[in-house]
Amino acid sequence: MDHTFAALADPTRRQVVELLRDGPRRASEIADALGMSRPAMSRHLRVLRTKGLVDVETATADARERLYQLRPDTFVALQAWLDQLQAYWSEQLGSFKKHAEATRRGRQAR
C-alpha cells in the first residue's frame, strides 16, 4: 500500500492513471497528452511500473514502442483498503450519532 500511495503522490502520475483508465496507450501518446517531454514521462512511467500500478508490453510492429496499461489487481487492493477505512468511519459516526441522540433525549427529558 505504501508503494501505491508513494507513486500516486505525484500529480503527473495521477494524470497518467486517469489517461490509462480509458485503455492502454503508448508512452509517446501519454507524454503528448500531458505536454511533457518523452524522457520526463519515461521517468514517471518507470515509477508507476516499479510500484506495480502499470504493466508494459512491447508493440509487435515496433520493438521500440511500449504500450502501458493499468494493473487492476493493484487498484482492487487499494479499493479494498479504502472500503475497510470507510466501514470503520461509518461505524464510528454511527456510534457518535447514537450518543448525540441519547444525550439530546436526556436533556429534553429534564
Buried (B, 14 or more C-beta within 10 A) or exposed (E): EEEBEEBBEEEBBEBBBEBBEEEBBBBEBBBEBBEBEEEEBBEBBEBBBEBBBBBBEEEEEEEEEBBBEBBEEBBEBBEEEEEEEEEEEEEEEEEEEEEEEEEEEEEEEE
